[in-house]
Amino acid sequence: MRRKSSPVSLILVGLGTFLLVLAPMLAWYVEPRAAVNPIDIDTTAVYKGTGSVFDLDKAETVPGQDITVTQVVRGDVADSERSGRAVWDVTTTVDTNASLPAADPHDALEFMPAADPHDALEFMPGRWVTDRRSNEPVHCCREHPYYEGDAYLKFPFDVRRHDYRWWDNSLGAPVTLHYRGTKKIHGYRGYRFTGSVPATRTGTRQVPGALVGQPRRSQVLAEEWYANHLVELVVDQRTGRVIYAQVGPRRTLRAPGGTKDAAVLLDSRKLAFTAATQRDQVEQARTESGQLRLLGTTLPIGAGLLGFLLAVAGAVLLVRGRRDPGSSASPPPTLTM
């Protein structure tokens, strides 16, 4: 008795096999290539808080001042495409109410460190260049300053529960951040990391001697010191996007060789993402994480299960087959006289 394959069974087996092959390709090939730092980024993050600020007009430190930190990040698409890296231009300004609203520094200069487009307390331009997949610093493309560490504007994709080295621009060096569990920001859960910076000498600045307790000297080369009371970052696990950030900077001056702060330039216990910035970061993290989850988990699992069911159904039909009436039926009896 001969059997013949049903076209439906062959189609089911073929489609099932295709989906079974597609599932691991989505998880192991497509999704990793989608998890890359963008080159056309254009975002603004705003921190707000209160603290003490040195008033140049009064020549003294004034407490209880409103402080705003604005960080603008824009991708240099041309340099990114040319180098194969993610090239981001970054400006950070620190303002009081007296110097707001701050002009957009991106429109004022080509990221030269000596230029200051307005009277901000601090103005820090830079260029951050990273490997698009690993997020590691790449030293090319007019990078400024020379960055090191695992994270700065964002963390690597697929964040782990261990320490990371976060670049502190004011310190000019990486700071170790420790994993502290999870925390929800506007209902969205992320990994929480914290750290701090002890008082560290970061440079020198020429100032009037009276400012650092040496009134008999008209000018002295005072020492600049920096500390950070607390660095707290909450990070989306899948994308590495920072959905909440809080810092506590303290910048002071000391007399040459001094062991105590003589003047406080800036001191705040808490400068944190505004509610609007938090919502924006959470919305983008939820969208980007969902896209990666779709490619790396949902579609592969769905394709794998559906492919298995179709392949099994096709195999069952293929085994059963169909009887061919023209060849498998018994011949009719012969009539004899």
C-alpha positions as CSV (number, residue, x, y, z in Angstrom):
1,M,0.0,0.0,0.0
2,R,1.6,3.3,-1.1
3,R,1.2,6.6,0.8
4,K,1.7,10.1,-0.5
5,S,2.6,13.2,1.4
6,S,-0.1,15.8,2.0
7,P,0.9,19.4,0.8
8,V,-0.4,20.8,4.0
9,S,1.9,18.6,6.1
10,L,4.9,19.6,4.1
11,I,4.0,23.3,4.5
12,L,3.5,22.9,8.3
13,V,6.9,21.1,8.6
14,G,8.6,23.7,6.5
15,L,7.1,26.7,8.4
16,G,7.7,25.1,11.8
17,T,11.4,24.5,10.9
18,F,11.7,28.1,9.7
19,L,10.4,29.4,13.0
20,L,12.6,27.1,15.0
21,V,15.6,28.5,13.2
22,L,14.4,32.1,13.5
23,A,13.9,32.0,17.3
24,P,17.6,31.6,18.2
25,M,18.6,34.1,15.5
26,L,16.4,36.7,17.0
27,A,17.8,36.1,20.5
28,W,21.4,35.7,19.7
29,Y,22.0,37.7,16.5
30,V,19.3,40.3,16.0
31,E,18.7,41.5,19.5
32,P,22.4,42.1,20.4
33,R,22.8,44.2,17.2
34,A,19.8,46.3,18.2
35,A,21.3,47.0,21.6
36,V,23.6,49.8,20.6
37,N,24.1,53.4,21.7
38,P,22.3,55.8,19.3
39,I,24.2,58.3,17.2
40,D,21.3,60.8,16.8
41,I,20.7,61.4,20.4
42,D,19.3,64.8,21.5
43,T,18.3,65.0,25.1
44,T,18.3,67.4,28.0
45,A,18.3,66.4,31.7
46,V,17.7,69.0,34.4
47,Y,18.7,68.7,38.1
48,K,17.3,71.0,40.8
49,G,18.1,71.5,44.5
50,T,19.3,74.0,47.0
51,G,22.6,74.8,48.6
52,S,25.3,77.3,49.4
53,V,26.9,79.4,46.6
54,F,29.7,81.9,46.6
55,D,28.4,85.3,45.6
56,L,31.1,87.3,43.7
57,D,29.4,90.6,44.3
58,K,29.2,90.1,48.1
59,A,32.5,88.1,48.2
60,E,30.9,85.6,50.6
61,T,29.1,82.3,50.5
62,V,25.3,82.6,50.5
63,P,23.3,79.7,51.8
64,G,19.8,78.6,50.7
65,Q,20.2,79.3,47.0
66,D,18.1,77.5,44.3
67,I,20.5,75.6,42.0
68,T,19.8,74.2,38.6
69,V,22.1,71.9,36.7
70,T,21.3,71.5,33.0
71,Q,23.0,68.7,30.9
72,V,22.5,68.7,27.2
73,V,23.6,65.7,25.1
74,R,23.6,65.8,21.3
75,G,25.0,63.2,18.9
76,D,27.5,64.1,16.2
77,V,26.0,61.9,13.5
78,A,28.7,62.7,10.9
79,D,31.6,61.8,13.2
80,S,29.7,58.8,14.5
81,E,29.1,57.4,11.0
82,R,32.7,58.1,10.0
83,S,34.2,56.4,13.1
84,G,31.7,53.7,13.8
85,R,31.4,54.9,17.4
86,A,28.8,56.9,19.3
87,V,30.1,60.4,19.4
88,W,28.1,62.6,21.8
89,D,28.7,66.3,22.6
90,V,27.9,67.1,26.2
91,T,27.5,70.4,28.1
92,T,26.8,70.8,31.7
93,T,25.9,74.1,33.3
94,V,25.3,75.0,37.0
95,D,23.2,78.0,37.6
96,T,21.4,80.0,40.3
97,N,18.2,81.9,39.6
98,A,20.4,85.0,38.8
99,S,21.9,83.3,35.7
100,L,18.8,81.5,34.4
101,P,17.5,81.0,31.8
102,A,20.8,79.7,30.5
103,A,21.6,80.1,26.8
104,D,22.1,76.9,24.9
105,P,25.8,76.5,24.9
106,H,25.7,74.2,21.9
107,D,24.8,77.2,19.8
108,A,27.5,79.4,21.3
109,L,30.7,77.5,20.8
110,E,32.4,74.4,19.4
111,F,33.0,72.9,22.9
112,M,36.2,74.8,23.7
113,P,36.9,74.6,27.4
114,A,38.0,78.2,27.8
115,A,34.7,79.6,26.5
116,D,31.7,80.4,28.7
117,P,28.5,81.5,26.9
118,H,26.9,83.0,30.0
119,D,27.5,83.7,33.7
120,A,26.9,80.1,35.0
121,L,28.5,79.1,38.3
122,E,30.1,76.2,36.3
123,F,30.2,75.4,32.6
124,M,31.7,72.1,31.5
125,P,31.7,71.1,27.8
126,G,32.9,67.8,26.6
127,R,32.8,65.1,24.0
128,W,32.0,61.5,25.0
129,V,33.0,58.7,22.6
130,T,31.9,55.1,23.3
131,D,31.8,51.7,21.6
132,R,28.2,51.5,20.6
133,R,27.7,47.9,21.9
134,S,29.9,47.7,25.1
135,N,29.6,51.4,26.1
136,E,33.3,51.5,26.9
137,P,35.1,54.8,26.2
138,V,36.9,55.1,22.9
139,H,39.7,57.6,22.7
140,C,39.2,59.2,19.3
141,C,37.2,61.9,17.4
142,R,38.4,64.9,19.5
143,E,37.3,63.3,22.7
144,H,37.5,65.8,25.6
145,P,38.4,65.3,28.4
146,Y,40.0,61.8,28.5
147,Y,37.3,59.6,30.0
148,E,37.6,56.3,31.8
149,G,35.2,54.0,33.6
150,D,32.1,51.9,32.8
151,A,29.4,54.5,32.8
152,Y,28.9,58.3,32.5
153,L,25.8,59.3,30.6
154,K,24.5,55.8,30.7
155,F,25.4,52.3,31.9
156,P,26.2,49.3,29.6
157,F,23.3,47.3,28.2
158,D,22.2,44.4,30.4
159,V,23.2,46.0,33.7
160,R,24.5,43.5,36.3
161,R,24.2,43.5,40.1
162,H,27.8,44.5,40.8
163,D,30.0,47.6,41.2
164,Y,30.5,50.0,38.3
165,R,33.0,52.8,37.8
166,W,31.1,56.0,37.1
167,W,32.9,59.0,35.6
168,D,32.7,62.1,37.7
169,N,33.4,65.1,35.5
170,S,34.1,67.4,38.4
171,L,36.5,65.0,39.9
172,G,38.1,64.1,36.6
173,A,38.2,60.4,37.5
174,P,35.9,57.4,37.9
175,V,34.0,56.8,41.2
176,T,33.0,53.3,42.3
177,L,29.2,52.9,42.6
178,H,27.9,50.0,44.6
179,Y,24.7,48.0,43.8
180,R,22.1,48.7,46.4
181,G,19.0,46.8,45.3
182,T,16.1,48.1,43.2
183,K,14.0,51.2,43.4
184,K,10.9,52.4,41.6
185,I,10.8,55.7,39.8
186,H,7.3,56.7,38.7
187,G,6.2,53.1,39.0
188,Y,9.1,51.8,36.9
189,R,11.7,49.6,38.7
190,G,15.4,50.0,38.1
191,Y,18.7,49.0,39.7
192,R,20.0,51.5,42.3
193,F,23.7,52.3,42.7
194,T,25.3,54.7,45.2
195,G,28.7,56.1,46.0
196,S,30.5,59.1,47.4
197,V,33.6,61.2,46.8
198,P,35.8,62.2,49.8
199,A,37.4,65.6,49.7
200,T,40.0,65.5,46.9
201,R,42.3,68.2,45.5
202,T,41.5,68.8,41.8
203,G,43.6,71.8,40.8
204,T,44.5,75.4,41.6
205,R,43.0,78.8,41.1
206,Q,44.5,82.3,41.5
207,V,42.4,84.3,43.9
208,P,42.8,87.2,46.3
209,G,44.7,86.2,49.4
210,A,41.9,87.5,51.7
211,L,39.6,84.9,50.2
212,V,41.6,82.0,51.7
213,G,42.6,83.7,55.0
214,Q,45.8,85.4,53.8
215,P,44.9,89.1,53.6
216,R,48.5,90.3,53.4
217,R,48.9,88.6,49.9
218,S,47.1,90.3,47.0
219,Q,47.0,87.0,45.0
220,V,47.6,83.4,45.9
221,L,47.4,80.1,44.0
222,A,44.7,78.5,46.1
223,E,44.0,74.8,46.0
224,E,40.6,73.7,44.6
225,W,39.0,70.8,46.5
226,Y,36.0,68.7,45.5
227,A,33.8,66.2,47.3
228,N,30.4,64.6,46.6
229,H,28.2,63.8,49.6
230,L,26.2,61.2,47.7
231,V,25.9,59.9,44.1
232,E,22.7,57.9,43.6
233,L,21.7,56.5,40.2
234,V,18.7,54.4,39.3
235,V,19.3,52.5,36.1
236,D,17.1,50.6,33.7
237,Q,18.5,47.0,33.8
238,R,18.0,46.2,30.1
239,T,19.1,49.4,28.4
240,G,21.4,51.0,31.0
241,R,19.5,54.3,30.8
242,V,19.7,56.4,33.9
243,I,16.1,57.1,35.0
244,Y,17.0,58.9,38.2
245,A,20.1,60.8,39.3
246,Q,21.1,62.6,42.5
247,V,24.4,64.2,43.4
248,G,25.7,66.3,46.3
249,P,28.6,68.3,45.1
250,R,30.9,70.4,47.3
251,R,33.6,72.7,45.8
252,T,35.9,74.6,48.1
253,L,39.2,76.6,48.2
254,R,42.0,76.1,50.5
255,A,45.2,78.2,51.2
256,P,48.3,76.7,49.6
257,G,49.2,73.7,51.8
258,G,46.1,74.2,54.0
259,T,44.2,71.4,55.7
260,K,40.9,73.2,56.1
261,D,38.4,74.7,53.6
262,A,38.8,78.5,53.5
263,A,36.0,79.3,51.1
264,V,33.0,77.4,49.9
265,L,32.2,77.9,46.2
266,L,29.3,75.4,46.0
267,D,27.8,73.0,48.5
268,S,24.6,71.1,48.0
269,R,23.4,67.9,49.7
270,K,21.0,67.1,47.0
271,L,20.7,68.0,43.3
272,A,18.3,65.6,41.6
273,F,16.5,65.0,38.4
274,T,13.3,67.1,38.2
275,A,10.0,65.2,38.0
276,A,9.7,66.1,34.3
277,T,13.2,64.6,33.6
278,Q,12.3,61.5,35.6
279,R,9.1,60.9,33.6
280,D,10.9,61.5,30.3
281,Q,13.7,59.1,31.2
282,V,11.2,56.4,32.4
283,E,9.1,56.7,29.3
284,Q,12.1,56.3,27.0
285,A,13.5,53.4,29.1
286,R,10.1,51.6,29.0
287,T,9.9,52.0,25.2
288,E,13.5,51.0,24.5
289,S,13.4,48.1,27.0
290,G,10.2,46.8,25.5
291,Q,11.7,46.8,22.0
292,L,14.7,44.8,23.2
293,R,12.5,42.5,25.2
294,L,10.4,41.9,22.1
295,L,13.4,41.0,20.0
296,G,15.3,39.1,22.7
297,T,12.6,37.3,24.6
298,T,9.0,37.6,23.4
299,L,9.4,36.9,19.7
300,P,12.0,34.1,20.1
301,I,9.9,32.3,22.7
302,G,6.7,32.8,20.6
303,A,8.5,31.7,17.4
304,G,10.0,28.7,19.1
305,L,6.7,27.4,20.6
306,L,4.8,28.1,17.4
307,G,7.5,26.5,15.3
308,F,7.5,23.4,17.5
309,L,3.7,23.0,17.3
310,L,3.6,23.4,13.6
311,A,6.5,21.0,13.0
312,V,4.8,18.4,15.2
313,A,1.4,18.8,13.5
314,G,3.0,18.6,10.1
315,A,5.0,15.5,11.1
316,V,1.9,13.8,12.4
317,L,0.1,14.5,9.1
318,L,3.1,13.4,7.2
319,V,3.3,10.1,9.0
320,R,-0.4,9.4,8.5
321,G,-0.4,10.4,4.9
322,R,-3.3,9.9,2.6
323,R,-4.4,6.8,0.8
324,D,-4.2,7.0,-3.0
325,P,-7.4,5.4,-4.2
326,G,-6.0,4.8,-7.7
327,S,-3.1,2.6,-6.4
328,S,-3.9,1.4,-3.0
329,A,-7.5,0.0,-3.4
330,S,-8.0,-3.7,-4.1
331,P,-8.7,-4.4,-7.8
332,P,-12.4,-5.3,-8.6
333,P,-13.2,-9.0,-9.0
334,T,-13.1,-10.4,-12.5
335,L,-16.4,-11.6,-13.9
336,T,-16.0,-15.1,-15.5
337,M,-18.6,-17.1,-17.5
